[in-house]
Amino acid sequence: MSADPIALTQELVRCPSVTPAEGGALQFLEKTLKAAGFTVHRMTFSEPGTEDVENFYARIGTEAPNLVLAGHTDVVPPGDEGAWTHPPFASRIDNGILYGRGTTDMKGGIACMVAAVLDHLAANGGKPKKGSISFLITGDEESIAVNGTPKLLQWCTEQGEAFDHCLLGEPSNVNELGDTIKIGRRGSLNGHLIVTGKQGHVAYPERAINPVRGIVKLIEAIQAEPLDKGNENFPPSNLEFVSVDVGNKTVNLIPGEARAMFNIRFNDMHTLDSLKALLQARAEKASGGEIKFEFKFQPSNAGVFVTKPGPFTDMVAGAVESVTGRKPVLSTTGGTSDARFISHHCPVVEFGLVGQTMHQVDERVPVAELVALTAIYRKIVDRYFG
C-alpha cells in the first residue's frame, strides 16, 4: 500500500465529504488501513433532530501503550466554486501547491499520519515496534460535534479500549511548519439571555413592561467585572455579546421580549457549570427580583483542556525541531477542536499543517510541507515506541 502522503491527500480531497456527508473519505481510509493489517470499526451515530454521521476507529496491535492518531474527514462547504483557482474537489497540484477543500483542515494531516504509520509498520515487519497504534476518525468535527468524537469515544470505552496518548492532526502552525504545538484550547460557552416584558403601546408605558430596559441593565452588569485575570496557561477569559434583538419593526410598540446572544471563551479557571452559575448570579443581583429573565445555552458548548508540558510534549517538540529546525511554541490559543473530548481519556497535543488558508477559497498546501509533516509524524511514532 502506498505511503505517499501527496497521493493519499489527493485521494481524500477528491471525496466531497462536506459535513455530514461521508463522501467516500472513510471508505478510502478503511480500505487503506485494512490492507495494512488494521482492524477497522465503522459506525454511524444519530440523535433526534440531528443528521446521521459516519465515524471509525481502527487499531493494530493489542498491547499497551496505545498511541491514538485522531482527526476528521469532514470539511466545510467550498462556497463559490467559481472563485477557486482549481475546482475545490479536483485535488490538483499547480507549481508545487496542492489545492482543494480540506487540504489543510485536515485531510492533509490525516494523509501524513497514515503515510507515517505505513512506513513505520513496513520497517517493523508489518506491526508496531511495540504496543498499538489507533486511528480515531470522525465526520462531525466541522458541525455541532454531537454524533462524532464524543460518541466514538463512548463506544471505545464500552469496548474496553484504553488510550495512553493522542496526537491530533489539526492545522496548529501559524506561519511556518514547526512554529506551534497546541497543548490546550480555551472552552467556549454559547447562549442567549432572554428578558420577558409585557407588550404595549408606547403612549401608555404604565400598561407595559419594556424588556429593552431590563436587558440593557443585565448586559451592563454581566460585563462590569472581568471574568478573571488569566494564568500561566491561558490569557484572561472573555465574554462578548454579539447580538441584541427584539424583532420589532413597529415604532409605536413596546416589545414583549428581548434577546441577547453571547459567547464566552474561557480558561481553565472555569468550567461550563461554574460560568453558568456566575452569569446567573450576576444577573440576579442586577435584577433585584424586578426583571424576568432566563439563560438558554446551546448544546455545542465546549470545555477547556490543557496538557501540561512533560515527556510527551517534549518528545513531540523534539521530533518537530529535528525535521524543521524550529523549536515550536507550546500554545493554548485558537478555537475549539475535538481534543476537548479526547482530553478526558488521555493526554493530547495537536500538531498539523499551517492553518493560513483553512476554510478559505483556494485552500491549499505546498506538497513539500506534506512530505515534511510525514517525516515529523514518523519520528514521533518511532520515538514513542522507541
Buried (B, 14 or more C-beta within 10 A) or exposed (E): BEBBBBBBBBBBBBBBBBBBBBBBBBBBBBEBBEEBBBEBBBEBBEEEEBBEBBBBBBBBBEEEBBBBBBBBBBBBEBEEEEEBEBBBBEBBBEEEBBBBBBBBBBBBBBBBBBBBBBBBBEEEEEBBBEBBBBBBBBBBBBBBBBBBBBBBBEBBEEEEBBBBBBBBBBBBBBEEBBBBBBBBBBBBBBBBBBBBBBBBEEEEEEEBBBBBBBBBBBBEBBBEEEBBEBEEBBBBBBBEBEEBEBEBEEEEBBBBBBBBBBBBBBBBBBBBEEBBEBBEEBBBEBBEEEBBBEEEBEEEBBBBBBBEBEEBBEBBBBBBBEBBEBEBBBBBBBEBBBBBBBBEBBBBBBBBBBBBBBBBBBBBBBBEBBBBBBBBBBBBBBEBBE
